[in-house]
Amino acid sequence: MQAVSIHTGCLDPHSKLEDIKGQLLSLHGKSALQRFADNIQDGGDVSGLLGDLQEAVNDYMVCL
Protein backbone atom coordinates (compact mmCIF):
# COMPACT_ATOMS: atom_id res chain seq x y z
CA MET A 1 0.00 0.00 0.00
CA GLN A 2 1.39 3.38 -1.02
CA ALA A 3 0.76 6.67 0.73
CA VAL A 4 -0.86 9.23 -1.53
CA SER A 5 -0.31 12.92 -0.93
CA ILE A 6 -3.33 15.12 -1.41
CA HIS A 7 -1.24 18.28 -1.05
CA THR A 8 -0.21 19.35 -4.55
CA GLY A 9 2.34 21.98 -3.61
CA CYS A 10 3.27 24.64 -1.12
CA LEU A 11 2.88 28.32 -1.71
CA ASP A 12 5.81 30.40 -0.55
CA PRO A 13 4.84 31.74 2.90
CA HIS A 14 7.92 34.00 2.92
CA SER A 15 6.74 35.95 -0.13
CA LYS A 16 3.27 36.26 1.39
CA LEU A 17 4.78 37.62 4.59
CA GLU A 18 6.91 40.10 2.63
CA ASP A 19 3.79 41.31 0.82
CA ILE A 20 1.94 41.73 4.13
CA LYS A 21 4.94 43.59 5.56
CA GLY A 22 4.96 45.98 2.59
CA GLN A 23 1.26 46.71 2.97
CA LEU A 24 1.62 47.32 6.72
CA LEU A 25 4.56 49.67 6.13
CA SER A 26 2.44 51.54 3.59
CA LEU A 27 -0.30 51.99 6.18
CA HIS A 28 2.25 53.00 8.81
CA GLY A 29 3.77 55.62 6.50
CA LYS A 30 0.55 57.63 6.24
CA SER A 31 0.36 60.99 7.93
CA ALA A 32 -1.96 61.46 10.89
CA LEU A 33 -4.42 63.36 8.70
CA GLN A 34 -4.44 60.60 6.08
CA ARG A 35 -4.96 57.95 8.77
CA PHE A 36 -7.89 59.93 10.19
CA ALA A 37 -9.49 60.38 6.76
CA ASP A 38 -8.94 56.75 5.74
CA ASN A 39 -9.78 55.21 9.12
CA ILE A 40 -12.65 52.98 7.97
CA GLN A 41 -10.86 51.82 4.80
CA ASP A 42 -7.65 51.16 6.73
CA GLY A 43 -9.57 49.08 9.27
CA GLY A 44 -10.86 46.89 6.46
CA ASP A 45 -7.37 46.64 4.99
CA VAL A 46 -5.89 45.56 8.33
CA SER A 47 -8.65 43.01 8.77
CA GLY A 48 -7.82 41.57 5.34
CA LEU A 49 -4.13 41.51 6.20
CA LEU A 50 -4.87 39.54 9.36
CA GLY A 51 -6.65 36.95 7.24
CA ASP A 52 -3.68 36.88 4.85
CA LEU A 53 -1.32 36.45 7.81
CA GLN A 54 -3.37 33.53 9.13
CA GLU A 55 -3.29 31.91 5.69
CA ALA A 56 0.49 32.37 5.41
CA VAL A 57 1.04 30.79 8.84
CA ASN A 58 -1.25 27.88 7.93
CA ASP A 59 0.64 27.36 4.64
CA TYR A 60 3.92 27.39 6.54
CA MET A 61 2.69 24.81 9.05
CA VAL A 62 1.35 22.51 6.31
CA CYS A 63 4.57 22.69 4.31
CA LEU A 64 6.91 21.76 7.19
CHARMM-style PDB file with segment names, atoms N, HN, CA, C and O in Angstrom:
ATOM      1  N   MET     1       0.847  -1.182   0.000  1.00  0.00      PROA
ATOM      2  CA  MET     1       0.000   0.000   0.000  1.00  0.00      PROA
ATOM      3  C   MET     1       0.887   1.237   0.000  1.00  0.00      PROA
ATOM      4  O   MET     1       1.801   1.358   0.815  1.00  0.00      PROA
ATOM      5  N   GLN     2       0.609   2.154  -0.921  1.00  0.00      PROA
ATOM      6  HN  GLN     2      -0.134   2.056  -1.583  1.00  0.00      PROA
ATOM      7  CA  GLN     2       1.392   3.380  -1.019  1.00  0.00      PROA
ATOM      8  C   GLN     2       0.618   4.545  -0.417  1.00  0.00      PROA
ATOM      9  O   GLN     2      -0.606   4.628  -0.526  1.00  0.00      PROA
ATOM     10  N   ALA     3       1.362   5.441   0.219  1.00  0.00      PROA
ATOM     11  HN  ALA     3       2.356   5.374   0.307  1.00  0.00      PROA
ATOM     12  CA  ALA     3       0.756   6.668   0.727  1.00  0.00      PROA
ATOM     13  C   ALA     3       0.568   7.638  -0.436  1.00  0.00      PROA
ATOM     14  O   ALA     3       1.449   7.790  -1.281  1.00  0.00      PROA
ATOM     15  N   VAL     4      -0.566   8.275  -0.465  1.00  0.00      PROA
ATOM     16  HN  VAL     4      -1.283   8.152   0.221  1.00  0.00      PROA
ATOM     17  CA  VAL     4      -0.862   9.235  -1.527  1.00  0.00      PROA
ATOM     18  C   VAL     4      -0.999  10.610  -0.905  1.00  0.00      PROA
ATOM     19  O   VAL     4      -1.779  10.808   0.027  1.00  0.00      PROA
ATOM     20  N   SER     5      -0.236  11.555  -1.425  1.00  0.00      PROA
ATOM     21  HN  SER     5       0.397  11.394  -2.181  1.00  0.00      PROA
ATOM     22  CA  SER     5      -0.305  12.922  -0.928  1.00  0.00      PROA
ATOM     23  C   SER     5      -1.433  13.667  -1.621  1.00  0.00      PROA
ATOM     24  O   SER     5      -1.539  13.659  -2.847  1.00  0.00      PROA
ATOM     25  N   ILE     6      -2.268  14.309  -0.825  1.00  0.00      PROA
ATOM     26  HN  ILE     6      -2.182  14.316   0.171  1.00  0.00      PROA
ATOM     27  CA  ILE     6      -3.328  15.123  -1.412  1.00  0.00      PROA
ATOM     28  C   ILE     6      -2.896  16.575  -1.544  1.00  0.00      PROA
ATOM     29  O   ILE     6      -3.599  17.378  -2.158  1.00  0.00      PROA
ATOM     30  N   HSD     7      -1.749  16.917  -0.976  1.00  0.00      PROA
ATOM     31  HN  HSD     7      -1.178  16.265  -0.477  1.00  0.00      PROA
ATOM     32  CA  HSD     7      -1.236  18.282  -1.053  1.00  0.00      PROA
ATOM     33  C   HSD     7      -0.412  18.406  -2.326  1.00  0.00      PROA
ATOM     34  O   HSD     7       0.604  17.727  -2.480  1.00  0.00      PROA
ATOM     35  N   THR     8      -0.842  19.264  -3.232  1.00  0.00      PROA
ATOM     36  HN  THR     8      -1.667  19.816  -3.107  1.00  0.00      PROA
ATOM     37  CA  THR     8      -0.209  19.345  -4.547  1.00  0.00      PROA
ATOM     38  C   THR     8       0.989  20.278  -4.598  1.00  0.00      PROA
ATOM     39  O   THR     8       1.728  20.255  -5.582  1.00  0.00      PROA
ATOM     40  N   GLY     9       1.203  21.074  -3.607  1.00  0.00      PROA
ATOM     41  HN  GLY     9       0.603  21.093  -2.808  1.00  0.00      PROA
ATOM     42  CA  GLY     9       2.343  21.984  -3.614  1.00  0.00      PROA
ATOM     43  C   GLY     9       2.178  23.053  -2.562  1.00  0.00      PROA
ATOM     44  O   GLY     9       1.066  23.353  -2.128  1.00  0.00      PROA
ATOM     45  N   CYS    10       3.294  23.624  -2.157  1.00  0.00      PROA
ATOM     46  HN  CYS    10       4.197  23.380  -2.509  1.00  0.00      PROA
ATOM     47  CA  CYS    10       3.273  24.644  -1.122  1.00  0.00      PROA
ATOM     48  C   CYS    10       3.469  26.018  -1.746  1.00  0.00      PROA
ATOM     49  O   CYS    10       4.344  26.217  -2.588  1.00  0.00      PROA
ATOM     50  N   LEU    11       2.656  26.937  -1.328  1.00  0.00      PROA
ATOM     51  HN  LEU    11       1.945  26.776  -0.644  1.00  0.00      PROA
ATOM     52  CA  LEU    11       2.878  28.321  -1.707  1.00  0.00      PROA
ATOM     53  C   LEU    11       3.996  28.862  -0.824  1.00  0.00      PROA
ATOM     54  O   LEU    11       4.224  28.350   0.272  1.00  0.00      PROA
ATOM     55  N   ASP    12       4.675  29.863  -1.282  1.00  0.00      PROA
ATOM     56  HN  ASP    12       4.490  30.279  -2.172  1.00  0.00      PROA
ATOM     57  CA  ASP    12       5.810  30.404  -0.546  1.00  0.00      PROA
ATOM     58  C   ASP    12       5.327  31.349   0.553  1.00  0.00      PROA
ATOM     59  O   ASP    12       4.967  32.491   0.268  1.00  0.00      PROA
ATOM     60  N   PRO    13       5.314  30.884   1.818  1.00  0.00      PROA
ATOM     61  CA  PRO    13       4.839  31.744   2.903  1.00  0.00      PROA
ATOM     62  C   PRO    13       5.722  32.978   3.080  1.00  0.00      PROA
ATOM     63  O   PRO    13       5.239  34.030   3.500  1.00  0.00      PROA
ATOM     64  N   HSD    14       7.023  32.856   2.759  1.00  0.00      PROA
ATOM     65  HN  HSD    14       7.415  32.002   2.417  1.00  0.00      PROA
ATOM     66  CA  HSD    14       7.920  33.999   2.922  1.00  0.00      PROA
ATOM     67  C   HSD    14       7.500  35.154   2.021  1.00  0.00      PROA
ATOM     68  O   HSD    14       7.496  36.304   2.460  1.00  0.00      PROA
ATOM     69  N   SER    15       7.148  34.872   0.780  1.00  0.00      PROA
ATOM     70  HN  SER    15       7.151  33.937   0.424  1.00  0.00      PROA
ATOM     71  CA  SER    15       6.741  35.948  -0.128  1.00  0.00      PROA
ATOM     72  C   SER    15       5.411  36.558   0.317  1.00  0.00      PROA
ATOM     73  O   SER    15       5.195  37.761   0.169  1.00  0.00      PROA
ATOM     74  N   LYS    16       4.529  35.732   0.858  1.00  0.00      PROA
ATOM     75  HN  LYS    16       4.704  34.755   0.978  1.00  0.00      PROA
ATOM     76  CA  LYS    16       3.270  36.259   1.389  1.00  0.00      PROA
ATOM     77  C   LYS    16       3.545  37.197   2.555  1.00  0.00      PROA
ATOM     78  O   LYS    16       2.944  38.265   2.660  1.00  0.00      PROA
ATOM     79  N   LEU    17       4.457  36.788   3.428  1.00  0.00      PROA
ATOM     80  HN  LEU    17       4.946  35.920   3.343  1.00  0.00      PROA
ATOM     81  CA  LEU    17       4.783  37.621   4.586  1.00  0.00      PROA
ATOM     82  C   LEU    17       5.440  38.924   4.157  1.00  0.00      PROA
ATOM     83  O   LEU    17       5.180  39.968   4.754  1.00  0.00      PROA
ATOM     84  N   GLU    18       6.282  38.881   3.137  1.00  0.00      PROA
ATOM     85  HN  GLU    18       6.493  38.033   2.652  1.00  0.00      PROA
ATOM     86  CA  GLU    18       6.908  40.099   2.627  1.00  0.00      PROA
ATOM     87  C   GLU    18       5.855  41.041   2.049  1.00  0.00      PROA
ATOM     88  O   GLU    18       5.946  42.256   2.228  1.00  0.00      PROA
ATOM     89  N   ASP    19       4.870  40.497   1.367  1.00  0.00      PROA
ATOM     90  HN  ASP    19       4.797  39.510   1.222  1.00  0.00      PROA
ATOM     91  CA  ASP    19       3.786  41.307   0.816  1.00  0.00      PROA
ATOM     92  C   ASP    19       2.982  41.963   1.941  1.00  0.00      PROA
ATOM     93  O   ASP    19       2.656  43.147   1.864  1.00  0.00      PROA
ATOM     94  N   ILE    20       2.669  41.200   2.976  1.00  0.00      PROA
ATOM     95  HN  ILE    20       2.934  40.237   3.038  1.00  0.00      PROA
ATOM     96  CA  ILE    20       1.940  41.730   4.133  1.00  0.00      PROA
ATOM     97  C   ILE    20       2.756  42.828   4.802  1.00  0.00      PROA
ATOM     98  O   ILE    20       2.217  43.869   5.177  1.00  0.00      PROA
ATOM     99  N   LYS    21       4.051  42.594   4.948  1.00  0.00      PROA
ATOM    100  HN  LYS    21       4.489  41.748   4.643  1.00  0.00      PROA
ATOM    101  CA  LYS    21       4.935  43.591   5.559  1.00  0.00      PROA
ATOM    102  C   LYS    21       4.909  44.895   4.763  1.00  0.00      PROA
ATOM    103  O   LYS    21       4.812  45.977   5.342  1.00  0.00      PROA
ATOM    104  N   GLY    22       4.994  44.791   3.438  1.00  0.00      PROA
ATOM    105  HN  GLY    22       5.072  43.912   2.967  1.00  0.00      PROA
ATOM    106  CA  GLY    22       4.963  45.980   2.595  1.00  0.00      PROA
ATOM    107  C   GLY    22       3.668  46.759   2.745  1.00  0.00      PROA
ATOM    108  O   GLY    22       3.675  47.989   2.791  1.00  0.00      PROA
ATOM    109  N   GLN    23       2.558  46.039   2.820  1.00  0.00      PROA
ATOM    110  HN  GLN    23       2.552  45.040   2.782  1.00  0.00      PROA
ATOM    111  CA  GLN    23       1.264  46.709   2.970  1.00  0.00      PROA
ATOM    112  C   GLN    23       1.139  47.374   4.337  1.00  0.00      PROA
ATOM    113  O   GLN    23       0.583  48.467   4.447  1.00  0.00      PROA
ATOM    114  N   LEU    24       1.654  46.717   5.385  1.00  0.00      PROA
ATOM    115  HN  LEU    24       2.105  45.829   5.296  1.00  0.00      PROA
ATOM    116  CA  LEU    24       1.619  47.322   6.717  1.00  0.00      PROA
ATOM    117  C   LEU    24       2.507  48.560   6.782  1.00  0.00      PROA
ATOM    118  O   LEU    24       2.134  49.560   7.396  1.00  0.00      PROA
ATOM    119  N   LEU    25       3.679  48.499   6.152  1.00  0.00      PROA
ATOM    120  HN  LEU    25       3.982  47.687   5.653  1.00  0.00      PROA
ATOM    121  CA  LEU    25       4.558  49.666   6.128  1.00  0.00      PROA
ATOM    122  C   LEU    25       3.910  50.821   5.381  1.00  0.00      PROA
ATOM    123  O   LEU    25       4.090  51.981   5.752  1.00  0.00      PROA
ATOM    124  N   SER    26       3.159  50.511   4.333  1.00  0.00      PROA
ATOM    125  HN  SER    26       3.012  49.569   4.032  1.00  0.00      PROA
ATOM    126  CA  SER    26       2.441  51.542   3.594  1.00  0.00      PROA
ATOM    127  C   SER    26       1.403  52.225   4.488  1.00  0.00      PROA
ATOM    128  O   SER    26       1.270  53.449   4.479  1.00  0.00      PROA
ATOM    129  N   LEU    27       0.679  51.423   5.252  1.00  0.00      PROA
ATOM    130  HN  LEU    27       0.787  50.429   5.259  1.00  0.00      PROA
ATOM    131  CA  LEU    27      -0.298  51.993   6.184  1.00  0.00      PROA
ATOM    132  C   LEU    27       0.393  52.813   7.265  1.00  0.00      PROA
ATOM    133  O   LEU    27      -0.087  53.879   7.650  1.00  0.00      PROA
ATOM    134  N   HSD    28       1.517  52.312   7.748  1.00  0.00      PROA
ATOM    135  HN  HSD    28       1.907  51.446   7.435  1.00  0.00      PROA
ATOM    136  CA  HSD    28       2.253  52.998   8.809  1.00  0.00      PROA
ATOM    137  C   HSD    28       2.829  54.334   8.329  1.00  0.00      PROA
ATOM    138  O   HSD    28       2.970  55.271   9.115  1.00  0.00      PROA
ATOM    139  N   GLY    29       3.157  54.418   7.049  1.00  0.00      PROA
ATOM    140  HN  GLY    29       3.042  53.657   6.410  1.00  0.00      PROA
ATOM    141  CA  GLY    29       3.767  55.620   6.504  1.00  0.00      PROA
ATOM    142  C   GLY    29       2.806  56.769   6.255  1.00  0.00      PROA
ATOM    143  O   GLY    29       3.239  57.857   5.875  1.00  0.00      PROA
ATOM    144  N   LYS    30       1.516  56.557   6.459  1.00  0.00      PROA
ATOM    145  HN  LYS    30       1.164  55.673   6.767  1.00  0.00      PROA
ATOM    146  CA  LYS    30       0.545  57.628   6.240  1.00  0.00      PROA
ATOM    147  C   LYS    30       0.658  58.690   7.326  1.00  0.00      PROA
ATOM    148  O   LYS    30       0.997  58.399   8.473  1.00  0.00      PROA
ATOM    149  N   SER    31       0.372  59.901   6.944  1.00  0.00      PROA
ATOM    150  HN  SER    31       0.097  60.137   6.013  1.00  0.00      PROA
ATOM    151  CA  SER    31       0.358  60.985   7.928  1.00  0.00      PROA
ATOM    152  C   SER    31      -0.860  60.823   8.842  1.00  0.00      PROA
ATOM    153  O   SER    31      -1.781  60.064   8.539  1.00  0.00      PROA
ATOM    154  N   ALA    32      -0.850  61.538   9.947  1.00  0.00      PROA
ATOM    155  HN  ALA    32      -0.102  62.155  10.193  1.00  0.00      PROA
ATOM    156  CA  ALA    32      -1.959  61.455  10.894  1.00  0.00      PROA
ATOM    157  C   ALA    32      -3.266  61.880  10.230  1.00  0.00      PROA
ATOM    158  O   ALA    32      -4.312  61.284  10.489  1.00  0.00      PROA
ATOM    159  N   LEU    33      -3.217  62.898   9.383  1.00  0.00      PROA
ATOM    160  HN  LEU    33      -2.368  63.382   9.174  1.00  0.00      PROA
ATOM    161  CA  LEU    33      -4.422  63.357   8.699  1.00  0.00      PROA
ATOM    162  C   LEU    33      -4.938  62.301   7.724  1.00  0.00      PROA
ATOM    163  O   LEU    33      -6.144  62.073   7.632  1.00  0.00      PROA
ATOM    164  N   GLN    34      -4.035  61.664   7.005  1.00  0.00      PROA
ATOM    165  HN  GLN    34      -3.055  61.849   7.079  1.00  0.00      PROA
ATOM    166  CA  GLN    34      -4.443  60.596   6.081  1.00  0.00      PROA
ATOM    167  C   GLN    34      -5.047  59.427   6.844  1.00  0.00      PROA
ATOM    168  O   GLN    34      -6.054  58.861   6.421  1.00  0.00      PROA
ATOM    169  N   ARG    35      -4.432  59.061   7.973  1.00  0.00      PROA
ATOM    170  HN  ARG    35      -3.614  59.521   8.317  1.00  0.00      PROA
ATOM    171  CA  ARG    35      -4.964  57.952   8.769  1.00  0.00      PROA
ATOM    172  C   ARG    35      -6.365  58.271   9.278  1.00  0.00      PROA
ATOM    173  O   ARG    35      -7.241  57.406   9.291  1.00  0.00      PROA
ATOM    174  N   PHE    36      -6.570  59.523   9.698  1.00  0.00      PROA
ATOM    175  HN  PHE    36      -5.858  60.225   9.687  1.00  0.00      PROA
ATOM    176  CA  PHE    36      -7.890  59.926  10.188  1.00  0.00      PROA
ATOM    177  C   PHE    36      -8.918  59.852   9.063  1.00  0.00      PROA
ATOM    178  O   PHE    36     -10.022  59.344   9.259  1.00  0.00      PROA
ATOM    179  N   ALA    37      -8.560  60.356   7.892  1.00  0.00      PROA
ATOM    180  HN  ALA    37      -7.663  60.770   7.732  1.00  0.00      PROA
ATOM    181  CA  ALA    37      -9.486  60.384   6.762  1.00  0.00      PROA
ATOM    182  C   ALA    37      -9.783  58.979   6.240  1.00  0.00      PROA
ATOM    183  O   ALA    37     -10.895  58.703   5.791  1.00  0.00      PROA
ATOM    184  N   ASP    38      -8.797  58.100   6.298  1.00  0.00      PROA
ATOM    185  HN  ASP    38      -7.893  58.324   6.662  1.00  0.00      PROA
ATOM    186  CA  ASP    38      -8.941  56.750   5.739  1.00  0.00      PROA
ATOM    187  C   ASP    38      -9.214  55.696   6.806  1.00  0.00      PROA
ATOM    188  O   ASP    38      -9.027  54.505   6.555  1.00  0.00      PROA
ATOM    189  N   ASN    39      -9.645  56.106   7.970  1.00  0.00      PROA
ATOM    190  HN  ASN    39      -9.797  57.073   8.174  1.00  0.00      PROA
ATOM    191  CA  ASN    39      -9.777  55.213   9.120  1.00  0.00      PROA
ATOM    192  C   ASN    39     -10.604  53.970   8.812  1.00  0.00      PROA
ATOM    193  O   ASN    39     -10.170  52.859   9.116  1.00  0.00      PROA
ATOM    194  N   ILE    40     -11.771  54.129   8.222  1.00  0.00      PROA
ATOM    195  HN  ILE    40     -12.123  55.032   7.975  1.00  0.00      PROA
ATOM    196  CA  ILE    40     -12.652  52.979   7.968  1.00  0.00      PROA
ATOM    197  C   ILE    40     -12.029  52.054   6.925  1.00  0.00      PROA
ATOM    198  O   ILE    40     -12.020  50.836   7.102  1.00  0.00      PROA
ATOM    199  N   GLN    41     -11.509  52.625   5.840  1.00  0.00      PROA
ATOM    200  HN  GLN    41     -11.517  53.615   5.696  1.00  0.00      PROA
ATOM    201  CA  GLN    41     -10.864  51.817   4.799  1.00  0.00      PROA
ATOM    202  C   GLN    41      -9.648  51.078   5.358  1.00  0.00      PROA
ATOM    203  O   GLN    41      -9.443  49.899   5.070  1.00  0.00      PROA
ATOM    204  N   ASP    42      -8.843  51.782   6.159  1.00  0.00      PROA
ATOM    205  HN  ASP    42      -9.009  52.740   6.393  1.00  0.00      PROA
ATOM    206  CA  ASP    42      -7.651  51.159   6.734  1.00  0.00      PROA
ATOM    207  C   ASP    42      -8.020  50.006   7.662  1.00  0.00      PROA
ATOM    208  O   ASP    42      -7.321  48.994   7.706  1.00  0.00      PROA
ATOM    209  N   GLY    43      -9.114  50.157   8.402  1.00  0.00      PROA
ATOM    210  HN  GLY    43      -9.681  50.980   8.366  1.00  0.00      PROA
ATOM    211  CA  GLY    43      -9.571  49.077   9.268  1.00  0.00      PROA
ATOM    212  C   GLY    43      -9.909  47.833   8.469  1.00  0.00      PROA
ATOM    213  O   GLY    43      -9.581  46.718   8.876  1.00  0.00      PROA
ATOM    214  N   GLY    44     -10.560  48.022   7.342  1.00  0.00      PROA
ATOM    215  HN  GLY    44     -10.826  48.927   7.012  1.00  0.00      PROA
ATOM    216  CA  GLY    44     -10.858  46.894   6.461  1.00  0.00      PROA
ATOM    217  C   GLY    44      -9.600  46.273   5.888  1.00  0.00      PROA
ATOM    218  O   GLY    44      -9.491  45.053   5.769  1.00  0.00      PROA
ATOM    219  N   ASP    45      -8.638  47.140   5.528  1.00  0.00      PROA
ATOM    220  HN  ASP    45      -8.727  48.131   5.624  1.00  0.00      PROA
ATOM    221  CA  ASP    45      -7.370  46.640   4.988  1.00  0.00      PROA
ATOM    222  C   ASP    45      -6.621  45.811   6.027  1.00  0.00      PROA
ATOM    223  O   ASP    45      -6.084  44.750   5.709  1.00  0.00      PROA
ATOM    224  N   VAL    46      -6.584  46.291   7.261  1.00  0.00      PROA
ATOM    225  HN  VAL    46      -7.020  47.153   7.519  1.00  0.00      PROA
ATOM    226  CA  VAL    46      -5.891  45.561   8.331  1.00  0.00      PROA
ATOM    227  C   VAL    46      -6.589  44.236   8.598  1.00  0.00      PROA
ATOM    228  O   VAL    46      -5.935  43.218   8.825  1.00  0.00      PROA
ATOM    229  N   SER    47      -7.907  44.250   8.572  1.00  0.00      PROA
ATOM    230  HN  SER    47      -8.439  45.077   8.388  1.00  0.00      PROA
ATOM    231  CA  SER    47      -8.655  43.009   8.770  1.00  0.00      PROA
ATOM    232  C   SER    47      -8.299  41.995   7.679  1.00  0.00      PROA
ATOM    233  O   SER    47      -8.105  40.813   7.965  1.00  0.00      PROA
ATOM    234  N   GLY    48      -8.215  42.454   6.445  1.00  0.00      PROA
ATOM    235  HN  GLY    48      -8.373  43.414   6.213  1.00  0.00      PROA
ATOM    236  CA  GLY    48      -7.824  41.573   5.343  1.00  0.00      PROA
ATOM    237  C   GLY    48      -6.406  41.062   5.504  1.00  0.00      PROA
ATOM    238  O   GLY    48      -6.119  39.905   5.198  1.00  0.00      PROA
ATOM    239  N   LEU    49      -5.517  41.926   5.986  1.00  0.00      PROA
ATOM    240  HN  LEU    49      -5.750  42.866   6.234  1.00  0.00      PROA
ATOM    241  CA  LEU    49      -4.129  41.511   6.196  1.00  0.00      PROA
ATOM    242  C   LEU    49      -4.018  40.460   7.299  1.00  0.00      PROA
ATOM    243  O   LEU    49      -3.173  39.567   7.228  1.00  0.00      PROA
ATOM    244  N   LEU    50      -4.866  40.567   8.311  1.00  0.00      PROA
ATOM    245  HN  LEU    50      -5.552  41.293   8.369  1.00  0.00      PROA
ATOM    246  CA  LEU    50      -4.869  39.543   9.364  1.00  0.00      PROA
ATOM    247  C   LEU    50      -5.283  38.185   8.796  1.00  0.00      PROA
ATOM    248  O   LEU    50      -4.726  37.153   9.169  1.00  0.00      PROA
ATOM    249  N   GLY    51      -6.248  38.195   7.906  1.00  0.00      PROA
ATOM    250  HN  GLY    51      -6.701  39.034   7.603  1.00  0.00      PROA
ATOM    251  CA  GLY    51      -6.650  36.953   7.238  1.00  0.00      PROA
ATOM    252  C   GLY    51      -5.520  36.401   6.381  1.00  0.00      PROA
ATOM    253  O   GLY    51      -5.282  35.194   6.359  1.00  0.00      PROA
ATOM    254  N   ASP    52      -4.819  37.297   5.671  1.00  0.00      PROA
ATOM    255  HN  ASP    52      -5.012  38.278   5.689  1.00  0.00      PROA
ATOM    256  CA  ASP    52      -3.676  36.879   4.854  1.00  0.00      PROA
ATOM    257  C   ASP    52      -2.565  36.302   5.729  1.00  0.00      PROA
ATOM    258  O   ASP    52      -1.923  35.316   5.367  1.00  0.00      PROA
ATOM    259  N   LEU    53      -2.349  36.930   6.887  1.00  0.00      PROA
ATOM    260  HN  LEU    53      -2.871  37.731   7.181  1.00  0.00      PROA
ATOM    261  CA  LEU    53      -1.324  36.445   7.808  1.00  0.00      PROA
ATOM    262  C   LEU    53      -1.674  35.053   8.325  1.00  0.00      PROA
ATOM    263  O   LEU    53      -0.808  34.182   8.411  1.00  0.00      PROA
ATOM    264  N   GLN    54      -2.931  34.848   8.666  1.00  0.00      PROA
ATOM    265  HN  GLN    54      -3.634  35.555   8.596  1.00  0.00      PROA
ATOM    266  CA  GLN    54      -3.370  33.530   9.131  1.00  0.00      PROA
ATOM    267  C   GLN    54      -3.152  32.481   8.042  1.00  0.00      PROA
ATOM    268  O   GLN    54      -2.701  31.372   8.325  1.00  0.00      PROA
ATOM    269  N   GLU    55      -3.471  32.831   6.810  1.00  0.00      PROA
ATOM    270  HN  GLU    55      -3.837  33.732   6.580  1.00  0.00      PROA
ATOM    271  CA  GLU    55      -3.287  31.910   5.692  1.00  0.00      PROA
ATOM    272  C   GLU    55      -1.812  31.582   5.477  1.00  0.00      PROA
ATOM    273  O   GLU    55      -1.465  30.430   5.216  1.00  0.00      PROA
ATOM    274  N   ALA    56      -0.946  32.587   5.587  1.00  0.00      PROA
ATOM    275  HN  ALA    56      -1.228  33.522   5.799  1.00  0.00      PROA
ATOM    276  CA  ALA    56       0.493  32.368   5.408  1.00  0.00      PROA
ATOM    277  C   ALA    56       1.043  31.450   6.503  1.00  0.00      PROA
ATOM    278  O   ALA    56       1.868  30.578   6.228  1.00  0.00      PROA
ATOM    279  N   VAL    57       0.592  31.644   7.728  1.00  0.00      PROA
ATOM    280  HN  VAL    57      -0.078  32.352   7.951  1.00  0.00      PROA
ATOM    281  CA  VAL    57       1.038  30.788   8.837  1.00  0.00      PROA
ATOM    282  C   VAL    57       0.544  29.363   8.624  1.00  0.00      PROA
ATOM    283  O   VAL    57       1.292  28.409   8.839  1.00  0.00      PROA
ATOM    284  N   ASN    58      -0.705  29.211   8.205  1.00  0.00      PROA
ATOM    285  HN  ASN    58      -1.313  29.986   8.030  1.00  0.00      PROA
ATOM    286  CA  ASN    58      -1.247  27.878   7.934  1.00  0.00      PROA
ATOM    287  C   ASN    58      -0.461  27.194   6.821  1.00  0.00      PROA
ATOM    288  O   ASN    58      -0.132  26.013   6.936  1.00  0.00      PROA
ATOM    289  N   ASP    59      -0.154  27.920   5.743  1.00  0.00      PROA
ATOM    290  HN  ASP    59      -0.421  28.879   5.649  1.00  0.00      PROA
ATOM    291  CA  ASP    59       0.636  27.357   4.643  1.00  0.00      PROA
ATOM    292  C   ASP    59       1.995  26.917   5.146  1.00  0.00      PROA
ATOM    293  O   ASP    59       2.484  25.852   4.770  1.00  0.00      PROA
ATOM    294  N   TYR    60       2.605  27.722   5.988  1.00  0.00      PROA
ATOM    295  HN  TYR    60       2.207  28.587   6.294  1.00  0.00      PROA
ATOM    296  CA  TYR    60       3.919  27.389   6.538  1.00  0.00      PROA
ATOM    297  C   TYR    60       3.837  26.100   7.353  1.00  0.00      PROA
ATOM    298  O   TYR    60       4.691  25.223   7.221  1.00  0.00      PROA
ATOM    299  N   MET    61       2.822  25.989   8.185  1.00  0.00      PROA
ATOM    300  HN  MET    61       2.129  26.702   8.293  1.00  0.00      PROA
ATOM    301  CA  MET    61       2.693  24.811   9.048  1.00  0.00      PROA
ATOM    302  C   MET    61       2.441  23.549   8.220  1.00  0.00      PROA
ATOM    303  O   MET    61       2.955  22.483   8.557  1.00  0.00      PROA
ATOM    304  N   VAL    62       1.663  23.655   7.151  1.00  0.00      PROA
ATOM    305  HN  VAL    62       1.246  24.521   6.878  1.00  0.00      PROA
ATOM    306  CA  VAL    62       1.351  22.510   6.309  1.00  0.00      PROA
ATOM    307  C   VAL    62       2.589  22.055   5.543  1.00  0.00      PROA
ATOM    308  O   VAL    62       2.775  20.861   5.304  1.00  0.00      PROA
ATOM    309  N   CYS    63       3.423  22.999   5.164  1.00  0.00      PROA
ATOM    310  HN  CYS    63       3.272  23.969   5.358  1.00  0.00      PROA
ATOM    311  CA  CYS    63       4.574  22.689   4.307  1.00  0.00      PROA
ATOM    312  C   CYS    63       5.811  22.217   5.087  1.00  0.00      PROA
ATOM    313  O   CYS    63       6.828  21.875   4.484  1.00  0.00      PROA
ATOM    314  N   LEU    64       5.728  22.197   6.394  1.00  0.00      PROA
ATOM    315  HN  LEU    64       4.902  22.475   6.885  1.00  0.00      PROA
ATOM    316  CA  LEU    64       6.912  21.764   7.188  1.00  0.00      PROA
ATOM    317  C   LEU    64       7.247  20.341   6.944  1.00  0.00      PROA
ATOM    318  OT1 LEU    64       8.202  19.824   7.524  1.00  0.00      PROA
TER     319      LEU     64
END
